[in-house]
Amino acid sequence: MAAWIWRRRNYLINKEFQFRYMARIIFGMVVMALIIAFTVYYTTWARIMDEFYNIPRIASQFAPLFSSVNGTMLFILFFFLILAAVLSIFISHSIAGPIYRFEKSLQAIAQGDLTLRVGLRKTDEFKHVANTLNEMVVELRKSLNVDCELIEELMRLTQGIQTASTREGAKLPTTVSKDLEKLNQTLVHLQNNLGQFKLKG
């Protein structure tokens, strides 16, 4: 049985999905930051400025502090947006990677390869899906192996009947002979169909 071990070094497996995932994360963070900034401004700074607005000396001292805090908040927001973008690539990689592997595995199965085994990394998601897919392939391979054995057994039986009748000089009825011939052709056809599957590594 072939084991497919997939080591991914390219973190942009599915760029469309991963960039869309990143955009949603960043959008969510921007919305949260705006809500927090709005809340902080109107619950703290607005009240402070209202209290000391009529006292020019104190109000003038708060202006540089207000500007400094706003600059710091913008820097922190910018930093966390970059951090979120980087982290979203790594996080989405654990999702996009397995999806890419499943696509390749299903393509291989469609081409008749039943020796594969989907191998995911420890940090990947959808391990239960990979296990289910592996179990399905194993069961399908077992079922086809049984079918191959049954076809071979039937072919041996039909050939044995024909050989025995020839050896004993007994001529089979025409209808029986034709039916055996059709049966052999059908079995050969089934055997050829099963031969399209790769059942052994």
PyRosetta script that sets phi, psi and omega in degrees:
from pyrosetta import init, pose_from_sequence

init()
pose = pose_from_sequence("MAAWIWRRRNYLINKEFQFRYMARIIFGMVVMALIIAFTVYYTTWARIMDEFYNIPRIASQFAPLFSSVNGTMLFILFFFLILAAVLSIFISHSIAGPIYRFEKSLQAIAQGDLTLRVGLRKTDEFKHVANTLNEMVVELRKSLNVDCELIEELMRLTQGIQTASTREGAKLPTTVSKDLEKLNQTLVHLQNNLGQFKLKG")
pose.set_psi(1, 127.9)
pose.set_omega(1, -179.0)
pose.set_phi(2, -80.7)
pose.set_psi(2, 137.4)
pose.set_omega(2, 177.6)
pose.set_phi(3, -110.9)
pose.set_psi(3, 123.9)
pose.set_omega(3, 180.0)
pose.set_phi(4, -95.8)
pose.set_psi(4, 111.4)
pose.set_omega(4, 178.0)
pose.set_phi(5, -105.6)
pose.set_psi(5, 120.6)
pose.set_omega(5, -171.8)
pose.set_phi(6, -114.9)
pose.set_psi(6, 110.5)
pose.set_omega(6, 178.1)
pose.set_phi(7, -104.3)
pose.set_psi(7, 114.3)
pose.set_omega(7, -175.8)
pose.set_phi(8, -97.8)
pose.set_psi(8, 123.6)
pose.set_omega(8, 175.0)
pose.set_phi(9, -107.4)
pose.set_psi(9, -22.9)
pose.set_omega(9, 177.2)
pose.set_phi(10, -85.2)
pose.set_psi(10, 114.3)
pose.set_omega(10, -175.6)
pose.set_phi(11, -82.4)
pose.set_psi(11, -8.5)
pose.set_omega(11, 175.1)
pose.set_phi(12, -104.7)
pose.set_psi(12, 78.6)
pose.set_omega(12, -178.4)
pose.set_phi(13, -76.3)
pose.set_psi(13, -47.9)
pose.set_omega(13, 179.7)
pose.set_phi(14, -126.8)
pose.set_psi(14, 90.6)
pose.set_omega(14, -171.8)
pose.set_phi(15, -59.4)
pose.set_psi(15, -43.4)
pose.set_omega(15, -178.1)
pose.set_phi(16, -59.5)
pose.set_psi(16, -49.1)
pose.set_omega(16, 179.7)
pose.set_phi(17, -65.0)
pose.set_psi(17, -45.4)
pose.set_omega(17, -174.6)
pose.set_phi(18, -69.4)
pose.set_psi(18, -38.1)
pose.set_omega(18, 177.0)
pose.set_phi(19, -69.4)
pose.set_psi(19, -36.0)
pose.set_omega(19, 176.3)
pose.set_phi(20, -65.6)
pose.set_psi(20, -40.3)
pose.set_omega(20, 177.1)
pose.set_phi(21, -62.4)
pose.set_psi(21, -44.4)
pose.set_omega(21, 179.3)
pose.set_phi(22, -61.7)
pose.set_psi(22, -43.6)
pose.set_omega(22, -178.8)
pose.set_phi(23, -61.6)
pose.set_psi(23, -38.4)
pose.set_omega(23, 179.5)
pose.set_phi(24, -68.3)
pose.set_psi(24, -40.1)
pose.set_omega(24, 178.0)
pose.set_phi(25, -62.6)
pose.set_psi(25, -47.6)
pose.set_omega(25, -178.7)
pose.set_phi(26, -65.2)
pose.set_psi(26, -41.2)
pose.set_omega(26, 178.1)
pose.set_phi(27, -60.0)
pose.set_psi(27, -44.1)
pose.set_omega(27, 178.1)
pose.set_phi(28, -61.7)
pose.set_psi(28, -41.0)
pose.set_omega(28, 179.7)
pose.set_phi(29, -66.7)
pose.set_psi(29, -39.8)
pose.set_omega(29, 179.3)
pose.set_phi(30, -63.9)
pose.set_psi(30, -43.5)
pose.set_omega(30, 178.9)
pose.set_phi(31, -61.8)
pose.set_psi(31, -45.7)
pose.set_omega(31, 178.7)
pose.set_phi(32, -62.0)
pose.set_psi(32, -42.4)
pose.set_omega(32, -179.6)
pose.set_phi(33, -63.1)
pose.set_psi(33, -41.1)
pose.set_omega(33, 179.6)
pose.set_phi(34, -65.8)
pose.set_psi(34, -39.8)
pose.set_omega(34, 178.7)
pose.set_phi(35, -64.5)
pose.set_psi(35, -44.4)
pose.set_omega(35, 179.5)
pose.set_phi(36, -64.0)
pose.set_psi(36, -45.1)
pose.set_omega(36, -179.4)
pose.set_phi(37, -62.2)
pose.set_psi(37, -43.3)
pose.set_omega(37, 178.5)
pose.set_phi(38, -61.2)
pose.set_psi(38, -44.6)
pose.set_omega(38, -179.4)
pose.set_phi(39, -64.2)
pose.set_psi(39, -46.2)
pose.set_omega(39, -179.5)
pose.set_phi(40, -63.3)
pose.set_psi(40, -41.8)
pose.set_omega(40, -176.8)
pose.set_phi(41, -63.9)
pose.set_psi(41, -48.9)
pose.set_omega(41, -174.6)
pose.set_phi(42, -81.5)
pose.set_psi(42, -18.6)
pose.set_omega(42, 177.3)
pose.set_phi(43, -94.5)
pose.set_psi(43, -19.1)
pose.set_omega(43, -176.5)
pose.set_phi(44, -120.0)
pose.set_psi(44, -66.3)
pose.set_omega(44, -173.2)
pose.set_phi(45, -66.0)
pose.set_psi(45, -41.2)
pose.set_omega(45, -178.9)
pose.set_phi(46, -62.2)
pose.set_psi(46, -41.3)
pose.set_omega(46, 179.7)
pose.set_phi(47, -68.1)
pose.set_psi(47, -40.1)
pose.set_omega(47, 179.0)
pose.set_phi(48, -62.9)
pose.set_psi(48, -45.6)
pose.set_omega(48, -179.2)
pose.set_phi(49, -66.0)
pose.set_psi(49, -35.4)
pose.set_omega(49, 177.3)
pose.set_phi(50, -64.1)
pose.set_psi(50, -37.5)
pose.set_omega(50, -178.2)
pose.set_phi(51, -68.1)
pose.set_psi(51, -41.0)
pose.set_omega(51, -172.4)
pose.set_phi(52, -109.2)
pose.set_psi(52, 11.2)
pose.set_omega(52, -178.1)
pose.set_phi(53, -62.5)
pose.set_psi(53, -35.9)
pose.set_omega(53, -176.9)
pose.set_phi(54, -84.2)
pose.set_psi(54, 1.4)
pose.set_omega(54, 176.8)
pose.set_phi(55, -114.3)
pose.set_psi(55, 92.1)
pose.set_omega(55, -172.5)
pose.set_phi(56, -54.6)
pose.set_psi(56, -39.2)
pose.set_omega(56, -177.0)
pose.set_phi(57, -63.2)
pose.set_psi(57, -44.0)
pose.set_omega(57, -179.4)
pose.set_phi(58, -73.9)
pose.set_psi(58, -40.5)
pose.set_omega(58, 179.7)
pose.set_phi(59, -60.4)
pose.set_psi(59, -38.4)
pose.set_omega(59, 180.0)
pose.set_phi(60, -68.2)
pose.set_psi(60, -27.6)
pose.set_omega(60, 177.7)
pose.set_phi(61, -76.1)
pose.set_psi(61, -28.9)
pose.set_omega(61, 179.9)
pose.set_phi(62, -77.5)
pose.set_psi(62, -25.2)
pose.set_omega(62, -176.2)
pose.set_phi(63, -59.0)
pose.set_psi(63, -49.9)
pose.set_omega(63, 178.1)
pose.set_phi(64, -63.4)
pose.set_psi(64, -37.7)
pose.set_omega(64, 179.4)
pose.set_phi(65, -64.4)
pose.set_psi(65, -41.7)
pose.set_omega(65, 178.3)
pose.set_phi(66, -60.7)
pose.set_psi(66, -44.7)
pose.set_omega(66, 179.8)
pose.set_phi(67, -65.3)
pose.set_psi(67, -40.6)
pose.set_omega(67, -179.6)
pose.set_phi(68, -64.8)
pose.set_psi(68, -43.0)
pose.set_omega(68, -179.9)
pose.set_phi(69, -65.1)
pose.set_psi(69, -41.7)
pose.set_omega(69, 178.1)
pose.set_phi(70, -61.2)
pose.set_psi(70, -42.6)
pose.set_omega(70, 178.1)
pose.set_phi(71, -62.7)
pose.set_psi(71, -41.4)
pose.set_omega(71, 178.6)
pose.set_phi(72, -64.1)
pose.set_psi(72, -41.7)
pose.set_omega(72, 179.7)
pose.set_phi(73, -64.5)
pose.set_psi(73, -40.0)
pose.set_omega(73, 178.0)
pose.set_phi(74, -65.3)
pose.set_psi(74, -39.7)
pose.set_omega(74, 178.1)
pose.set_phi(75, -63.6)
pose.set_psi(75, -44.1)
pose.set_omega(75, 179.3)
pose.set_phi(76, -63.1)
pose.set_psi(76, -41.6)
pose.set_omega(76, 178.7)
pose.set_phi(77, -61.8)
pose.set_psi(77, -45.3)
pose.set_omega(77, 179.7)
pose.set_phi(78, -61.9)
pose.set_psi(78, -42.1)
pose.set_omega(78, 179.4)
pose.set_phi(79, -62.2)
pose.set_psi(79, -45.4)
pose.set_omega(79, -178.0)
pose.set_phi(80, -71.2)
pose.set_psi(80, -28.2)
pose.set_omega(80, 175.7)
pose.set_phi(81, -66.6)
pose.set_psi(81, -42.9)
pose.set_omega(81, 177.0)
pose.set_phi(82, -64.5)
pose.set_psi(82, -43.9)
pose.set_omega(82, 178.6)
pose.set_phi(83, -60.9)
pose.set_psi(83, -41.8)
pose.set_omega(83, 179.4)
pose.set_phi(84, -64.5)
pose.set_psi(84, -38.0)
pose.set_omega(84, 179.5)
pose.set_phi(85, -63.8)
pose.set_psi(85, -44.6)
pose.set_omega(85, -179.9)
pose.set_phi(86, -65.9)
pose.set_psi(86, -46.4)
pose.set_omega(86, -179.2)
pose.set_phi(87, -64.3)
pose.set_psi(87, -35.4)
pose.set_omega(87, -179.3)
pose.set_phi(88, -65.7)
pose.set_psi(88, -31.7)
pose.set_omega(88, 176.6)
pose.set_phi(89, -65.2)
pose.set_psi(89, -46.2)
pose.set_omega(89, -179.3)
pose.set_phi(90, -66.4)
pose.set_psi(90, -41.6)
pose.set_omega(90, -178.4)
pose.set_phi(91, -68.2)
pose.set_psi(91, -45.7)
pose.set_omega(91, -179.0)
pose.set_phi(92, -66.7)
pose.set_psi(92, -25.0)
pose.set_omega(92, 178.1)
pose.set_phi(93, -62.7)
pose.set_psi(93, -35.8)
pose.set_omega(93, 179.2)
pose.set_phi(94, -71.7)
pose.set_psi(94, -11.2)
pose.set_omega(94, 176.1)
pose.set_phi(95, -102.2)
pose.set_psi(95, -47.9)
pose.set_omega(95, -177.2)
pose.set_phi(96, -67.1)
pose.set_psi(96, -35.3)
pose.set_omega(96, -179.5)
pose.set_phi(97, -60.2)
pose.set_psi(97, -53.6)
pose.set_omega(97, 177.6)
pose.set_phi(98, -60.0)
pose.set_psi(98, -37.6)
pose.set_omega(98, 178.3)
pose.set_phi(99, -61.8)
pose.set_psi(99, -41.9)
pose.set_omega(99, 177.5)
pose.set_phi(100, -61.8)
pose.set_psi(100, -42.8)
pose.set_omega(100, 179.3)
pose.set_phi(101, -64.0)
pose.set_psi(101, -41.6)
pose.set_omega(101, 178.9)
pose.set_phi(102, -62.3)
pose.set_psi(102, -41.4)
pose.set_omega(102, 178.7)
pose.set_phi(103, -60.1)
pose.set_psi(103, -47.0)
pose.set_omega(103, 179.8)
pose.set_phi(104, -64.4)
pose.set_psi(104, -39.7)
pose.set_omega(104, -179.5)
pose.set_phi(105, -65.8)
pose.set_psi(105, -42.7)
pose.set_omega(105, 179.5)
pose.set_phi(106, -66.2)
pose.set_psi(106, -35.4)
pose.set_omega(106, 175.5)
pose.set_phi(107, -63.7)
pose.set_psi(107, -41.4)
pose.set_omega(107, 179.0)
pose.set_phi(108, -65.6)
pose.set_psi(108, -40.1)
pose.set_omega(108, 177.8)
pose.set_phi(109, -63.8)
pose.set_psi(109, -41.4)
pose.set_omega(109, 179.0)
pose.set_phi(110, -61.7)
pose.set_psi(110, -28.1)
pose.set_omega(110, 178.1)
pose.set_phi(111, -87.5)
pose.set_psi(111, 0.3)
pose.set_omega(111, 173.3)
pose.set_phi(112, 101.3)
pose.set_psi(112, 4.8)
pose.set_omega(112, -179.8)
pose.set_phi(113, -85.2)
pose.set_psi(113, 107.8)
pose.set_omega(113, 179.6)
pose.set_phi(114, -110.0)
pose.set_psi(114, 21.7)
pose.set_omega(114, 177.6)
pose.set_phi(115, -102.8)
pose.set_psi(115, -5.5)
pose.set_omega(115, -174.8)
pose.set_phi(116, -73.2)
pose.set_psi(116, 159.8)
pose.set_omega(116, 173.5)
pose.set_phi(117, -141.5)
pose.set_psi(117, 123.8)
pose.set_omega(117, -177.7)
pose.set_phi(118, -76.8)
pose.set_psi(118, 119.5)
pose.set_omega(118, 178.7)
pose.set_phi(119, -112.5)
pose.set_psi(119, 120.5)
pose.set_omega(119, 178.5)
pose.set_phi(120, -110.3)
pose.set_psi(120, 160.9)
pose.set_omega(120, 178.5)
pose.set_phi(121, -79.6)
pose.set_psi(121, 165.7)
pose.set_omega(121, -179.1)
pose.set_phi(122, -62.4)
pose.set_psi(122, -30.9)
pose.set_omega(122, -176.6)
pose.set_phi(123, -88.4)
pose.set_psi(123, -2.6)
pose.set_omega(123, -177.6)
pose.set_phi(124, -76.8)
pose.set_psi(124, 152.8)
pose.set_omega(124, 172.4)
pose.set_phi(125, -88.4)
pose.set_psi(125, 174.6)
pose.set_omega(125, 174.5)
pose.set_phi(126, 64.9)
pose.set_psi(126, 30.8)
pose.set_omega(126, 177.2)
pose.set_phi(127, -63.0)
pose.set_psi(127, -33.9)
pose.set_omega(127, 179.5)
pose.set_phi(128, -66.3)
pose.set_psi(128, -33.2)
pose.set_omega(128, 176.9)
pose.set_phi(129, -68.0)
pose.set_psi(129, -42.4)
pose.set_omega(129, 178.3)
pose.set_phi(130, -61.6)
pose.set_psi(130, -42.3)
pose.set_omega(130, 179.2)
pose.set_phi(131, -63.5)
pose.set_psi(131, -41.9)
pose.set_omega(131, 179.0)
pose.set_phi(132, -63.6)
pose.set_psi(132, -42.3)
pose.set_omega(132, 178.9)
pose.set_phi(133, -64.3)
pose.set_psi(133, -41.6)
pose.set_omega(133, 178.5)
pose.set_phi(134, -63.8)
pose.set_psi(134, -41.8)
pose.set_omega(134, 178.4)
pose.set_phi(135, -64.2)
pose.set_psi(135, -39.3)
pose.set_omega(135, 179.0)
pose.set_phi(136, -62.0)
pose.set_psi(136, -43.8)
pose.set_omega(136, -179.5)
pose.set_phi(137, -64.2)
pose.set_psi(137, -41.5)
pose.set_omega(137, 179.7)
pose.set_phi(138, -61.9)
pose.set_psi(138, -46.9)
pose.set_omega(138, -178.9)
pose.set_phi(139, -65.8)
pose.set_psi(139, -39.7)
pose.set_omega(139, 178.2)
pose.set_phi(140, -64.8)
pose.set_psi(140, -40.2)
pose.set_omega(140, 178.6)
pose.set_phi(141, -64.9)
pose.set_psi(141, -42.2)
pose.set_omega(141, 177.6)
pose.set_phi(142, -61.2)
pose.set_psi(142, -44.1)
pose.set_omega(142, -178.5)
pose.set_phi(143, -63.1)
pose.set_psi(143, -42.4)
pose.set_omega(143, -180.0)
pose.set_phi(144, -70.0)
pose.set_psi(144, -34.4)
pose.set_omega(144, 176.0)
pose.set_phi(145, -62.9)
pose.set_psi(145, -40.6)
pose.set_omega(145, 177.0)
pose.set_phi(146, -63.7)
pose.set_psi(146, -41.8)
pose.set_omega(146, 178.5)
pose.set_phi(147, -62.0)
pose.set_psi(147, -40.8)
pose.set_omega(147, 178.3)
pose.set_phi(148, -61.1)
pose.set_psi(148, -43.2)
pose.set_omega(148, 179.6)
pose.set_phi(149, -64.9)
pose.set_psi(149, -40.9)
pose.set_omega(149, 179.2)
pose.set_phi(150, -65.1)
pose.set_psi(150, -40.6)
pose.set_omega(150, 178.9)
pose.set_phi(151, -63.9)
pose.set_psi(151, -44.6)
pose.set_omega(151, 178.3)
pose.set_phi(152, -61.6)
pose.set_psi(152, -39.3)
pose.set_omega(152, 178.5)
pose.set_phi(153, -64.8)
pose.set_psi(153, -43.2)
pose.set_omega(153, 178.2)
pose.set_phi(154, -64.1)
pose.set_psi(154, -38.6)
pose.set_omega(154, 178.5)
pose.set_phi(155, -64.6)
pose.set_psi(155, -40.1)
pose.set_omega(155, 177.6)
pose.set_phi(156, -63.9)
pose.set_psi(156, -40.2)
pose.set_omega(156, -179.4)
pose.set_phi(157, -65.3)
pose.set_psi(157, -46.0)
pose.set_omega(157, -179.3)
pose.set_phi(158, -66.2)
pose.set_psi(158, -41.6)
pose.set_omega(158, 177.8)
pose.set_phi(159, -65.4)
pose.set_psi(159, -35.4)
pose.set_omega(159, 177.8)
pose.set_phi(160, -64.7)
pose.set_psi(160, -39.8)
pose.set_omega(160, 178.5)
pose.set_phi(161, -63.9)
pose.set_psi(161, -45.0)
pose.set_omega(161, -179.5)
pose.set_phi(162, -65.5)
pose.set_psi(162, -41.3)
pose.set_omega(162, -179.9)
pose.set_phi(163, -66.0)
pose.set_psi(163, -42.6)
pose.set_omega(163, -179.1)
pose.set_phi(164, -63.4)
pose.set_psi(164, -41.2)
pose.set_omega(164, -179.3)
pose.set_phi(165, -67.2)
pose.set_psi(165, -36.1)
pose.set_omega(165, 178.4)
pose.set_phi(166, -69.6)
pose.set_psi(166, -41.6)
pose.set_omega(166, -177.8)
pose.set_phi(167, -66.3)
pose.set_psi(167, -38.6)
pose.set_omega(167, -177.2)
pose.set_phi(168, -86.0)
pose.set_psi(168, -2.0)
pose.set_omega(168, 177.5)
pose.set_phi(169, 74.9)
pose.set_psi(169, 9.6)
pose.set_omega(169, 178.6)
pose.set_phi(170, -91.1)
pose.set_psi(170, 125.4)
pose.set_omega(170, -179.2)
pose.set_phi(171, -89.8)
pose.set_psi(171, 126.0)
pose.set_omega(171, 180.0)
pose.set_phi(172, -72.4)
pose.set_psi(172, 148.3)
pose.set_omega(172, 175.4)
pose.set_phi(173, -55.6)
pose.set_psi(173, 149.3)
pose.set_omega(173, -176.0)
pose.set_phi(174, -57.6)
pose.set_psi(174, -42.6)
pose.set_omega(174, -178.6)
pose.set_phi(175, -64.9)
pose.set_psi(175, -40.7)
pose.set_omega(175, 179.1)
pose.set_phi(176, -65.9)
pose.set_psi(176, -42.0)
pose.set_omega(176, 179.5)
pose.set_phi(177, -62.0)
pose.set_psi(177, -43.0)
pose.set_omega(177, 178.4)
pose.set_phi(178, -66.1)
pose.set_psi(178, -39.4)
pose.set_omega(178, 179.1)
pose.set_phi(179, -64.9)
pose.set_psi(179, -40.3)
pose.set_omega(179, 177.2)
pose.set_phi(180, -63.6)
pose.set_psi(180, -38.3)
pose.set_omega(180, 179.0)
pose.set_phi(181, -65.2)
pose.set_psi(181, -43.7)
pose.set_omega(181, 177.5)
pose.set_phi(182, -63.6)
pose.set_psi(182, -39.8)
pose.set_omega(182, 178.7)
pose.set_phi(183, -63.1)
pose.set_psi(183, -42.5)
pose.set_omega(183, 177.7)
pose.set_phi(184, -62.4)
pose.set_psi(184, -42.4)
pose.set_omega(184, 179.2)
pose.set_phi(185, -63.9)
pose.set_psi(185, -40.3)
pose.set_omega(185, 178.4)
pose.set_phi(186, -64.1)
pose.set_psi(186, -42.4)
pose.set_omega(186, 180.0)
pose.set_phi(187, -65.6)
pose.set_psi(187, -39.2)
pose.set_omega(187, 176.9)
pose.set_phi(188, -63.3)
pose.set_psi(188, -41.6)
pose.set_omega(188, 179.0)
pose.set_phi(189, -62.2)
pose.set_psi(189, -45.4)
pose.set_omega(189, 177.9)
pose.set_phi(190, -63.1)
pose.set_psi(190, -40.3)
pose.set_omega(190, 179.5)
pose.set_phi(191, -63.6)
pose.set_psi(191, -39.6)
pose.set_omega(191, 177.6)
pose.set_phi(192, -65.7)
pose.set_psi(192, -38.9)
pose.set_omega(192, 178.1)
pose.set_phi(193, -64.3)
pose.set_psi(193, -44.5)
pose.set_omega(193, 179.0)
pose.set_phi(194, -67.7)
pose.set_psi(194, -27.2)
pose.set_omega(194, 179.0)
pose.set_phi(195, -66.9)
pose.set_psi(195, -13.7)
pose.set_omega(195, 177.2)
pose.set_phi(196, -75.7)
pose.set_psi(196, -14.8)
pose.set_omega(196, 179.0)
pose.set_phi(197, -92.6)
pose.set_psi(197, 140.6)
pose.set_omega(197, 175.4)
pose.set_phi(198, -93.1)
pose.set_psi(198, 108.2)
pose.set_omega(198, -174.4)
pose.set_phi(199, -105.5)
pose.set_psi(199, -13.7)
pose.set_omega(199, 179.8)
pose.set_phi(200, -128.4)
pose.set_psi(200, 138.9)
pose.set_omega(200, -178.2)
pose.set_phi(201, -74.5)
pose.dump_pdb("model.pdb")
